[in-house]
Amino acid sequence: MRRGILAALVVALALPLGARAQSDTARAEALEASSVWRAENRLDLAEEALWAVWGLGQNDEIKVELGEVAVGQRRPHAARFLVDGVLEGTRGLADLVGGLPPASKANGLNAAMALRAEGKLDEAEWALRGVRDQQAAQLELGYIASAQGRSLRARDHFQRASEGADDAVSVLAYREIWVLPKTLAEGVFGQARDLRAAGDTAAAERLLRALLPFENRQRIALELGWTAVAAGDPEGADPWLTEAVAGEDATLAESARSQLAALAVGAETPPAETSAADTPIDPAAEPPERVAETTPPDAASAIADTMAAAKALRADGQYVRAEEEFERARGLGVSDQVIDMELAYTMLDAERPEAARLALESASKGPDADIAGRAKQLLASVARRLGERFLAQARAYRAEENYSMAAMSLETAEEQGGDACSVALERGYLEGEQGHGTKARKAFREAARCDDEAVSAAAKGELKARYRLFWGDLYAELYGWHRFLPSTGSTNLVPTVRVRGYIHPIPKLDLDPYIFAQISRDLASQGNTVSGVPLILADNVAMIGAGVLLRGWKRRVGIYAQAGPAFNLLDDGRQRVFFDARVAAFFAVSAPTCSPAPQMAAPGARVGFAGCAEVYAEAVWVSRFDNNVFTLGRGRLGFTALVTGPVAWQPIAEVRVFKDINNDYWNNLIDAGVGMRWRLLMPFGLDVMLGVHGGSYFGLENNDPAPNPLGFAELRLQAATYIAF
């Protein structure tokens, strides 16, 4: 009786009745579907069914039901959003609201993205409550729904985002639609077919009817018709097949028409399992399908023609039509295991490994041992394909700095059987870009141990370049001058060399303990002779010791502290060994255009005008000089006029200011000058600058009197290099 009523309803839908009658029927189907899915605890599908009801007519009770489903999905804030504004007294509202947690204060797109990155998906969804109409918000809602496992909802949000005006957002949304795994509804469709094949046609019908509100209705109607045929109920099959014939898809309609014709002549062939002899060994070989001996000749011919047409469509790249033809062959009587295997081949050719896996899992459980074995072998390759796809997706997300989605894609790639070495390497890159040095180092070490030479080499390169535990640097400087004003000025040359060896124990924190050795010598000093040369930049000592360096803001700022013995290099009456402790802070920033690309191709020279600006400042406390504190500020402004091979020619203007707290006159001055700098760009950095400078002492005095006059002018040579290794 129930089946007859349902059949009558379906036939009524196919007739040109009023829109209201159709809407009422669709609403009843959707409500029934939501009840089925809630009973099955498939809350994502229950949600979709309720949204289908909502689209046919909005009311507060449907909102409350959606809220109850959201609570079951662990989305209490989403439930709060759904029932906002629902009138008091609506059935179930009081109980629902009473169990919701306090409202989160999070608000806006940025807040939602941050919360999603932390895994707080419900709060992220709630944060978008005021901006849901925005295209970017729809994209974010898609990401959230995908992370929640609500595939149908995610697809809906991505579809809306893809239709907006912002092309960049549209591209992202389109890509998500393409890579989104098969929906849970598709999995239920396959489950219904399995139940039909197992003879449980009542359960199959129940699941199929519950898919009507949001799946391809013509496809579901055709499957319902085949289910009724399998149940031995041709009268029940007739209205469903009639509806499928009236649908827009010509292939599905033809399949339904063929089944109706078979029923009309009493030669219906309900789907049945076939023997191993009935199954193709290889899709490329295309052997003829053998059918049961009781199959009428006309039916056997129809099966052969349909299978041949499906394989031809697959070879031609028309994968969707090929799938429908294979489904038509299933309806004509080819075993489910054979068809599932053919569908898997088709989906693999169409680069749809997610869908192929579902078909292969079904084929692997069939009665034919040969087909089941091949299906299991293919499942392993499908896992690799899935892993590669999600790995590529992770790389794309990382390039867009969408680190949370990149991490989720990597997890999925690992779960789906992606190459462990490639996953470890990509995880190292991802963690490194987020500043998670310890995790990056661990991932790169794992990848470096892999047998894959390319992956191992890349990981070892990263460990050496960015995540090495030990490193060092070399700084060398040559500072010289000839003071021509006043005429009693001096000439000097001061070389300095410093070597440091570091340990970098915490990659995330740029804190490096080190040991060092340094030597400075001004060539004008002659031991016990009175030269009158002040101790500028160097005081003729060699130092060794240990210290610690902390840097930040991309290593533009830093502080260090070090201590150790200083050895006097001159026989000048001072003690030979001193204790030297110092603490310093520094700041250095330079425009990227200060280091242009070398001109190594013909003609070997490039003329231009690329501006250059540099600022350096430091403050140093030194115990050995009566606890003095030295400060220096230097600014340079210039441009690159010429690049010849690896050398940049740069006219530079420079201003310097020195100040200390002990008022030694040589540490309290200002000067400025212009000159030419030659910058070696490769294979290592080296600056050589020659210029004319003038300035004045401030006139401050400590133990030594300030010179008279205070002003001076000099020819100055500066050369410096820094090499990290």
C-alpha positions in Angstrom: 0.0 0.0 0.0 2.8 2.4 1.0 4.6 1.7 -2.3 1.5 2.4 -4.3 1.0 5.8 -2.6 4.6 6.7 -3.2 4.4 5.7 -6.9 1.2 7.7 -7.3 3.0 10.8 -5.8 5.9 10.4 -8.3 3.5 10.0 -11.3 1.7 13.2 -10.1 5.0 15.1 -10.1 5.5 14.2 -13.7 2.2 15.7 -14.8 1.8 19.4 -15.6 0.1 20.3 -12.3 0.3 23.6 -10.5 3.6 24.8 -9.1 2.2 24.7 -5.6 1.4 21.0 -5.7 4.9 20.2 -6.9 6.3 22.4 -4.2 4.3 20.6 -1.5 5.4 17.2 -2.7 9.1 18.3 -2.8 8.7 19.7 0.7 7.2 16.5 2.0 10.1 14.5 0.4 12.7 16.8 1.9 11.1 16.6 5.4 11.0 12.8 5.2 14.7 12.8 4.0 15.7 14.9 7.0 14.0 12.5 9.3 15.8 9.5 7.7 19.2 11.1 7.9 18.8 12.3 11.5 17.8 8.7 12.4 20.9 7.5 10.6 23.0 10.1 12.4 24.1 11.5 9.0 23.7 15.0 10.1 25.4 16.6 7.1 22.8 15.1 4.8 20.0 16.0 7.3 21.2 19.6 7.1 21.1 19.6 3.3 17.6 18.1 3.3 16.4 20.8 5.8 18.0 23.5 3.6 16.0 22.1 0.7 12.8 22.5 2.8 13.9 26.1 3.7 14.3 26.9 0.0 10.7 25.8 -0.6 9.2 27.9 2.2 10.8 29.6 5.2 9.5 29.2 8.8 10.9 29.4 12.3 10.4 25.6 13.0 12.8 24.7 10.2 15.3 27.1 11.7 15.1 25.4 15.0 15.5 22.0 13.4 18.6 23.3 11.6 19.9 24.6 14.9 19.3 21.2 16.5 21.3 19.6 13.7 24.1 22.2 14.1 24.3 21.3 17.8 24.6 17.7 16.9 27.5 18.7 14.5 29.2 20.4 17.4 28.4 23.9 16.0 26.6 25.6 18.8 27.5 29.1 17.6 26.1 28.2 14.2 22.9 27.1 16.0 22.8 30.5 17.7 23.1 32.3 14.4 20.4 30.2 12.9 17.8 30.8 15.6 18.6 34.5 16.0 15.3 36.3 15.7 13.1 33.2 16.0 9.9 34.1 17.9 9.6 32.8 21.5 7.2 30.0 21.8 8.4 28.2 18.7 8.5 24.5 19.3 11.9 23.4 20.7 13.4 26.9 20.8 13.7 27.2 24.6 15.5 23.9 25.1 17.8 24.6 22.2 18.8 28.1 23.3 19.2 27.0 26.9 22.0 24.6 26.0 24.1 27.0 24.0 27.4 28.4 25.3 27.9 32.2 25.7 28.3 34.1 22.4 31.8 34.6 21.2 33.0 38.2 20.7 34.9 37.2 17.5 33.8 39.2 14.5 34.9 39.7 10.9 36.8 37.9 8.1 40.3 38.2 9.7 39.0 36.9 13.0 37.4 33.9 11.2 40.6 33.1 9.4 42.6 33.2 12.6 40.1 31.0 14.5 40.1 28.5 11.7 43.9 28.3 11.8 43.5 27.4 15.5 41.0 24.7 14.7 38.1 26.6 16.3 35.8 26.1 13.3 32.5 26.8 15.0 33.7 30.2 16.4 35.2 30.9 13.0 31.8 30.4 11.4 30.1 32.6 14.0 32.7 35.4 13.4 31.3 35.7 9.8 27.8 36.4 10.9 27.9 40.0 9.8 29.7 39.6 6.5 28.2 36.4 5.0 27.1 38.2 1.8 30.7 39.1 0.9 32.4 36.9 -1.7 35.5 36.4 0.4 33.3 35.3 3.4 31.6 32.7 1.2 35.1 31.3 0.3 36.0 31.2 4.0 32.7 29.5 4.9 33.6 26.9 2.2 36.9 26.3 3.9 35.3 26.0 7.3 32.5 23.6 6.0 35.2 21.4 4.3 37.1 21.2 7.5 33.9 20.2 9.3 33.3 17.4 6.9 30.2 19.1 5.5 31.1 18.5 1.8 27.8 19.4 0.3 27.7 22.7 2.2 31.3 23.4 1.3 30.5 22.9 -2.4 27.5 25.3 -2.1 29.7 28.1 -0.5 32.5 27.6 -3.0 30.0 27.8 -5.8 28.6 31.1 -4.5 32.2 32.5 -4.0 33.1 31.5 -7.6 30.2 33.6 -9.0 31.5 36.9 -7.4 33.2 39.9 -9.0 36.6 39.4 -7.4 38.5 37.2 -9.9 41.2 36.2 -7.4 38.6 34.8 -5.0 36.7 33.2 -7.9 39.8 31.3 -9.0 40.4 30.0 -5.5 36.7 28.9 -5.2 36.8 27.2 -8.6 39.8 25.2 -7.6 38.2 24.1 -4.4 35.1 22.9 -6.3 37.5 20.8 -8.5 39.5 19.2 -5.7 36.6 18.8 -3.2 36.3 15.1 -2.4 33.2 13.2 -3.5 30.2 14.2 -1.4 28.8 12.0 1.3 25.6 11.8 -0.8 27.5 10.0 -3.6 28.8 7.5 -1.0 25.2 6.9 0.1 24.2 6.3 -3.5 26.9 3.7 -3.8 25.7 2.2 -0.5 22.2 2.0 -1.9 23.4 0.1 -4.9 25.3 -2.3 -2.7 22.2 -3.0 -0.7 20.2 -3.6 -3.9 22.8 -6.1 -5.1 22.7 -7.8 -1.7 18.9 -8.1 -2.0 18.0 -5.6 0.7 15.9 -3.5 -1.7 13.8 -2.0 1.1 16.8 -0.3 2.7 18.1 0.7 -0.7 14.8 2.4 -1.5 14.8 4.2 1.8 18.3 5.7 1.3 17.5 6.6 -2.4 14.3 8.4 -1.4 16.2 10.3 1.2 18.6 11.6 -1.6 15.8 13.0 -3.7 15.9 16.6 -2.2 19.5 17.4 -3.2 20.8 14.9 -5.7 20.2 14.5 -9.5 16.5 13.6 -9.4 16.5 11.8 -12.7 19.5 9.7 -11.7 17.8 8.8 -8.4 14.5 8.0 -10.1 16.3 5.6 -12.5 18.0 3.8 -9.6 14.7 3.6 -7.7 13.2 2.0 -10.8 16.0 -0.6 -11.0 15.6 -1.2 -7.2 11.9 -1.9 -7.7 12.7 -4.3 -10.6 15.2 -6.1 -8.3 12.5 -6.4 -5.7 10.2 -8.0 -8.2 7.8 -5.1 -8.3 7.4 -3.9 -11.9 4.4 -1.8 -11.0 6.4 0.1 -8.5 9.3 0.5 -11.0 7.0 2.0 -13.7 6.4 5.5 -12.2 10.1 6.0 -11.3 11.2 4.9 -14.7 8.6 7.1 -16.3 9.9 10.1 -14.4 13.5 9.2 -15.4 12.3 9.1 -19.1 11.0 12.6 -18.7 14.3 14.0 -17.4 16.7 16.3 -19.3 19.6 13.8 -19.5 19.2 11.9 -22.8 21.5 9.0 -21.7 19.6 8.4 -18.5 16.3 8.8 -20.3 17.3 6.2 -22.9 18.4 3.8 -20.1 15.0 4.2 -18.4 13.2 3.8 -21.7 15.0 0.5 -22.4 14.1 -0.8 -19.0 10.4 0.2 -19.5 10.4 -1.6 -22.8 11.8 -4.7 -21.2 9.1 -4.6 -18.6 6.4 -4.1 -21.2 7.3 -7.4 -23.0 7.8 -9.2 -19.7 11.5 -9.6 -20.2 12.8 -7.6 -17.3 16.3 -8.6 -16.2 16.9 -7.6 -12.6 20.6 -7.0 -11.8 22.3 -10.2 -10.8 25.8 -11.3 -10.1 27.8 -12.9 -12.9 30.5 -15.5 -12.9 34.2 -14.8 -13.5 33.7 -15.7 -17.1 31.4 -12.8 -17.5 33.9 -10.1 -16.5 36.4 -8.4 -18.7 40.1 -9.1 -17.9 41.4 -5.8 -19.1 39.5 -2.7 -20.2 42.0 -2.1 -23.0 41.4 -5.6 -24.5 37.7 -5.1 -24.6 36.6 -8.8 -24.6 33.0 -9.4 -25.2 30.8 -9.6 -22.1 29.3 -13.0 -21.5 25.9 -13.1 -20.0 23.8 -15.8 -18.4 22.5 -18.5 -20.7 18.9 -17.6 -19.9 19.4 -14.0 -21.1 17.3 -13.5 -24.3 19.3 -12.7 -27.5 17.9 -9.2 -27.7 19.0 -8.4 -24.2 22.5 -9.8 -24.8 22.9 -7.7 -27.9 21.7 -4.6 -26.0 24.3 -5.3 -23.3 27.1 -5.8 -25.8 26.2 -2.6 -27.6 25.9 -0.6 -24.4 29.3 -1.7 -23.1 30.9 -1.1 -26.4 29.4 2.4 -26.5 30.6 3.1 -23.0 34.2 2.1 -23.7 34.2 4.1 -26.9 33.0 7.2 -25.0 35.8 6.6 -22.4 38.4 6.3 -25.1 37.1 9.6 -26.6 37.5 11.4 -23.2 33.7 11.8 -22.7 33.9 10.4 -19.2 30.5 11.6 -17.8 28.6 10.1 -20.8 30.7 6.9 -20.4 29.7 6.6 -16.8 26.0 6.9 -17.7 26.3 4.2 -20.3 28.0 1.8 -17.9 25.1 2.5 -15.4 22.7 1.7 -18.3 24.5 -1.6 -18.8 24.1 -2.2 -15.1 20.4 -1.8 -15.5 20.4 -4.2 -18.4 21.8 -6.9 -16.2 25.6 -6.7 -16.2 26.9 -7.5 -12.7 27.6 -4.6 -10.2 31.2 -5.8 -9.8 32.0 -5.6 -13.5 30.4 -2.2 -13.8 32.1 -0.8 -10.7 35.5 -1.9 -12.2 34.7 -0.2 -15.5 33.6 2.9 -13.6 36.8 2.9 -11.7 38.9 2.8 -14.9 36.8 5.6 -16.3 37.2 7.8 -13.2 40.9 7.2 -13.1 41.2 8.3 -16.7 39.2 11.4 -15.8 41.6 12.2 -12.9 39.0 11.6 -10.3 40.8 9.3 -7.9 38.4 10.0 -5.0 35.4 8.7 -7.0 37.5 5.8 -8.4 38.3 4.7 -4.9 34.6 4.3 -4.0 34.0 2.2 -7.1 37.1 0.1 -6.5 36.2 -0.6 -2.9 32.9 -1.9 -4.1 34.5 -4.0 -6.8 37.0 -5.5 -4.3 34.1 -6.9 -2.3 32.4 -8.7 -5.2 32.3 -12.4 -5.7 34.7 -12.7 -8.7 38.1 -13.2 -7.1 40.0 -12.0 -10.2 38.2 -8.7 -10.4 38.5 -8.3 -6.6 42.2 -8.8 -6.8 42.7 -6.3 -9.6 40.6 -3.8 -7.7 42.7 -4.1 -4.6 45.9 -3.6 -6.6 44.4 -0.4 -8.1 43.3 0.8 -4.7 47.0 1.2 -3.8 47.8 3.3 -6.9 44.7 5.4 -6.2 46.0 6.2 -2.7 49.2 7.4 -4.3 47.3 9.6 -6.8 45.2 11.0 -4.0 48.3 11.8 -2.0 50.0 13.5 -4.9 46.9 15.6 -5.6 46.6 16.8 -2.0 50.4 17.4 -1.9 50.1 19.6 -5.0 47.2 21.4 -3.3 49.3 22.0 -0.2 52.1 23.6 -2.3 49.6 25.9 -3.9 48.1 26.9 -0.5 51.6 27.6 0.8 52.4 29.8 -2.1 49.3 31.8 -1.2 50.4 31.9 2.5 47.2 30.1 3.3 49.1 28.0 5.9 46.1 26.4 7.7 44.7 25.0 4.5 48.1 23.9 3.4 48.5 22.0 6.7 45.1 20.3 6.3 46.0 19.3 2.7 49.3 17.8 3.9 47.5 15.8 6.6 45.1 14.5 4.0 47.9 13.7 1.6 49.5 11.6 4.4 46.2 9.9 5.3 45.5 9.1 1.6 48.9 7.3 1.1 51.0 10.1 -0.4 54.8 9.6 -0.6 56.0 10.1 3.0 59.3 11.6 1.9 57.6 14.3 -0.3 55.2 15.0 2.5 58.0 15.4 5.0 59.9 17.8 2.7 56.8 19.9 2.1 56.0 20.0 5.8 59.5 21.3 6.4 58.9 24.2 3.9 55.5 24.9 5.4 56.8 25.0 9.0 59.8 27.1 8.0 57.7 29.8 6.3 55.6 30.0 9.5 58.7 30.5 11.7 58.3 27.1 13.3 62.0 26.3 13.2 62.1 23.3 15.5 59.3 21.6 13.5 60.9 22.5 10.2 64.2 21.1 11.2 62.6 17.8 12.4 60.7 17.5 9.1 63.8 18.2 7.0 65.8 15.7 8.9 63.1 13.1 8.2 63.2 13.9 4.5 67.0 13.9 4.4 67.0 10.2 5.5 64.9 9.2 2.5 66.1 7.0 -0.3 64.7 9.4 -2.9 67.9 11.3 -3.9 66.1 14.5 -5.1 64.1 14.8 -1.9 67.0 14.0 0.3 69.3 16.5 -1.5 66.6 19.3 -1.2 66.2 18.6 2.6 69.9 18.6 3.2 70.2 21.8 1.4 67.6 23.4 3.6 69.2 22.1 6.7 72.6 23.5 5.6 71.2 26.9 4.5 68.6 27.7 7.2 68.4 25.1 9.9 72.0 24.1 10.7 72.9 23.7 14.3 76.4 25.2 13.9 77.4 28.2 11.8 80.0 30.9 11.7 80.8 34.3 10.2 83.8 36.4 9.3 84.0 40.2 9.4 87.0 42.0 8.0 87.4 45.8 7.7 90.1 48.2 6.6 89.7 51.9 7.6 92.3 54.5 6.6 92.6 58.3 6.3 94.8 61.1 5.4 93.9 64.3 7.2 94.9 67.3 5.2 93.2 70.0 7.3 94.6 71.1 9.6 98.0 70.7 8.1 99.3 68.9 11.3 96.8 66.1 10.6 97.6 62.4 10.6 97.7 59.4 8.3 96.7 56.0 9.5 95.4 52.6 8.4 93.5 50.3 10.8 92.8 46.6 9.8 90.3 44.6 11.9 89.4 40.9 11.6 86.8 39.1 13.6 85.7 35.4 13.5 82.8 33.9 15.4 81.4 30.4 15.7 77.8 30.0 16.7 75.4 27.3 17.9 71.7 27.7 17.0 69.8 25.4 19.4 66.3 26.9 19.0 65.4 27.5 15.3 62.3 29.5 16.1 64.3 31.9 18.3 67.2 33.8 16.7 69.4 33.4 19.8 72.9 32.2 19.2 75.6 31.6 21.8 79.1 32.0 20.2 82.8 32.1 20.7 85.0 34.7 19.0 88.5 35.9 18.2 89.2 39.4 17.1 92.3 41.5 16.3 92.7 45.2 15.5 95.9 47.2 14.8 96.4 50.8 13.8 99.6 50.9 11.8 100.6 54.4 13.0 101.2 53.3 16.6 104.8 52.5 17.4 104.9 51.1 20.9 106.7 53.4 23.4 107.0 56.3 21.0 104.7 59.2 21.4 102.7 59.2 18.2 99.8 61.4 19.2 97.5 59.0 17.4 94.1 58.7 19.3 92.5 55.2 19.8 89.9 55.5 17.1 88.0 52.3 16.1 90.9 50.1 17.4 93.3 50.0 20.3 95.8 47.5 19.2 94.6 44.4 21.0 93.7 40.8 20.2 90.6 39.4 22.0 89.0 36.0 22.5 86.0 35.1 24.5 82.4 34.0 24.4 79.0 35.7 24.0 75.4 35.5 23.0 73.6 37.2 20.0 69.9 37.8 19.8 68.4 39.2 16.6 64.9 40.1 15.4 62.8 41.9 12.7 64.4 39.8 10.0 67.8 40.3 11.6 67.7 44.1 11.2 67.9 44.7 15.0 69.9 42.8 17.6 71.7 42.8 20.9 74.8 41.0 22.0 76.9 40.5 25.2 80.4 39.1 25.3 83.4 38.9 27.6 86.9 37.6 27.5 90.6 38.6 27.8 92.1 41.3 25.6 95.9 41.1 24.8 97.9 44.3 24.3 99.8 44.1 21.0 102.2 47.0 21.8 105.0 47.6 24.3 103.5 50.9 25.4 103.8 50.7 29.2 100.2 49.4 29.7 99.5 46.0 31.2 99.6 43.2 28.7 96.2 41.5 29.5 92.9 43.2 30.2 89.4 41.9 31.0 87.0 43.1 28.3 83.2 42.9 28.8 80.7 44.6 26.5 77.0 44.8 25.8 75.7 46.3 22.6 72.6 47.0 20.6 72.5 47.6 16.9 70.1 48.5 14.1 70.8 48.1 10.4 68.5 48.5 7.4 69.3 48.8 3.7 67.1 49.3 0.6 67.0 46.1 -1.6 68.1 48.3 -4.6 71.5 48.8 -2.9 72.5 45.4 -4.1 71.4 45.2 -7.7 71.7 42.0 -9.9 75.2 41.5 -11.5 75.5 42.1 -15.2 77.2 38.9 -16.3 75.8 38.7 -19.8 77.0 40.6 -22.9 77.8 43.5 -23.2 79.0 43.2 -19.6 77.9 46.7 -18.4 74.6 48.2 -17.4 73.9 51.9 -16.9 71.0 53.1 -14.7 69.8 55.1 -11.7 68.7 52.8 -8.9 68.5 54.6 -5.6 70.2 53.4 -2.4 69.6 54.3 1.2 71.2 52.7 4.3 71.0 53.4 8.0 73.1 51.9 10.8 73.1 52.7 14.5 74.7 51.1 17.5 75.3 51.7 21.3 78.1 49.8 23.1 79.0 49.6 26.7 82.6 48.5 27.3 84.0 47.8 30.8 87.6 48.3 29.8 87.3 52.0 28.9 86.1 53.2 32.3 82.6 51.7 31.6 82.2 54.0 28.7 79.1 53.8 26.4 79.8 54.6 22.7 77.0 55.5 20.3 77.2 55.8 16.5 74.6 56.8 13.9 75.4 56.6 10.2 73.3 57.3 7.1 74.2 56.8 3.5 72.3 57.9 0.4 73.3 57.2 -3.2 72.5 55.4 -6.4 73.8 52.7 -8.7 75.1 54.4 -11.8 76.8 51.5 -13.4 77.1 47.7 -13.1 80.1 46.1 -14.7 80.0 42.3 -14.4 79.8 41.5 -10.7 80.7 45.1 -9.5 78.2 48.0 -8.9 79.5 51.6 -9.1 77.7 53.7 -6.5 78.2 57.4 -5.8 77.5 57.8 -2.1 76.9 60.6 0.4 77.5 59.8 4.1 76.8 61.4 7.4 78.1 60.1 10.8 77.5 61.2 14.4 79.6 59.9 17.4 78.8 60.4 21.1 80.0 58.8 24.3 79.2 59.4 28.0 82.9 59.9 29.1 83.3 62.9 26.8 86.6 61.7 25.2 86.9 64.3 22.4 87.6 61.6 19.6 84.3 60.0 20.4 82.2 63.2 20.1 82.1 64.5 16.6 80.0 64.8 13.4 81.2 64.5 9.8 79.9 64.1 6.3 81.4 63.3 2.9 80.9 62.1 -0.6 82.7 59.4 -2.6 82.4 56.4 -4.8 81.7 52.9 -3.6 82.5 49.8 -5.5 80.3 46.9 -4.4 81.3 43.3 -5.3 78.0 41.4 -5.8 79.3 37.9 -6.3 80.8 35.4 -5.4 80.8 37.2 -1.9 80.1 40.7 -0.7 82.8 43.3 -0.5 82.5 47.1 -0.3 85.4 49.5 -1.1 84.6 53.2 -0.6 86.9 56.2 -1.3 85.8 59.7 -0.5 86.4 63.2 0.9 85.0 64.0 4.3 84.9 66.9 6.6 83.6 67.5 10.1 84.1 68.9 13.5 84.6 67.7 17.1 82.1 68.9 19.6 84.8 70.4 21.8 84.1 68.0 24.8 87.1 67.0 26.9 88.0 64.3 29.4 91.7 63.5 30.1 92.9 64.7 26.7 92.3 68.3 25.5 90.2 68.8 22.3 92.2 69.9 19.2 92.3 73.5 18.0 90.8 74.1 15.5 87.9 71.6 16.0 87.2 71.3 12.3 88.9 68.8 10.0 88.9 67.4 6.4 90.4 64.2 5.2 90.6 61.7 2.4 89.1 58.4 3.6 89.3 54.8 2.6 86.8 52.2 3.8 86.7 48.5 2.9 84.6 45.8 4.5 83.3 42.3 3.9 81.0 40.0 5.8 80.7 36.2 5.1 78.5 33.8 6.9 79.3 30.1 6.6 
